[in-house]
């Protein structure tokens, strides 16, 4: 039996290049593995959705065929944003679903995000699917297929829970990702005046890459927000589970600062709550959350890791530097860029001083997320080497829960291996520009010492 490469079975999803790493036959095998595991967990039905990628329809058919062949039923909800798939697992009370999505990866990629029994699969659970495939351990049966449209139910749930206090003019940029099919209608239903950029779903992504964590992808949004004198600009990634924000003055608000705003709002109603954020996030979240009556906790990057930790700590809110926001308060606890955008509009609509709205949030000198390409597998190896051998002079503390986050009295530097693409991920923050340069210089020296062949991109 021809089996998929183990390299596509990643830390918190399955992801690879279509027709090479991720063929239709491989996806059918993955469907068989998922359906077989569902049978063992006594899960009767799995919901299947796909984003707007060109390979979506044929791979969704293969995935569905594989699941059905194990005797597990499938509800096909068609082309949706990833959070709509998560919503459907609650709507139909299955607790289980598979989203076929390449997220923010280039057009030639696709992948699967998997939820079984209300748990998002990660780590060993994903590797166990690969082991099941190579051992040909599949259940046999004949499941039934039904089709449902959940768009209206999802929209209604949001608009019945979100209320805008005043008229807002907004600009949305969906980067030709699947969020473009839903975002404009959703925000108009909330009462906003919406101007759309690149909202036609097109898996070629002809205008810019659908990744709002990269400032260069937001140029058109910045210009349009300023030109139209809009109140806010919202950007979404390829599958709609991440949010990027541009202020009325054209400034990019990084998601960790946006999380401060969300935390302040949530803690008004849920004082004492746990608020989670990933290792890429600003140091200012610790004092800010405590100041507003919450309990801060830093954790590993990755939507499945964060959702698992939210369950363990009963956290009401979590966020990642990449733009994933997880609202348990008034929502379901999954990452949802469209819903996060609605919550932001609600907060903004009640603000007395819209011009000073974001300026009141603590800030620092910082970099965006920096990606340094490396050969497959090399980034994780380098991180292990650095953990064992690297010395960071003047470091106050080193956190190793996800890569290395090196804390100084006046800033931090982070280096970690991406779990979705073959790159090193870095981020830096400091109280002053000179401190930021000093910390970056230290990391440059360390990388050159242990990986001289790596081309620095910062």
Secondary structure, DSSP 8 states (H G I E B T S, - for coil): -----GGGB-SSSEEEEBTTTB-HHHHHHHHHHHHHHHHHTT--EEEEEE-S-TTHHHHHHHHHHHHHTTT-EEEEEEE--HHHHHHHHHHTT---EEEE--TTS-TTEEEEEEEETTEE--THHHHHHHHHHHTT--------EEE---HHHHHHHHHTT---SS--EEEEE-TTSGGGGTHHHHHHHTT-EEEEES-S--TT--SS-S-TTSGGGGHHHHHHHHHHT-SEEEEE-TTS-BEEEEETTS-EE-HHHHHHHHHHHHHHHSTT-EEEEETTS-THHHHHHHHTT-EEEEE-SSHHHHHHHHHHHT-SEEE-TTSBEEE-TTS-SSB-HHHHHHHHHHHHHH-S-STTTTTTS---EE---EEEE--TTHHHHHHHHHHHH---TT-SEEE-SSSEEEEETTEEEEEEE-SSSSEEEEEEEESSHHHHHHHHHHHHHHHHHH-TTS----
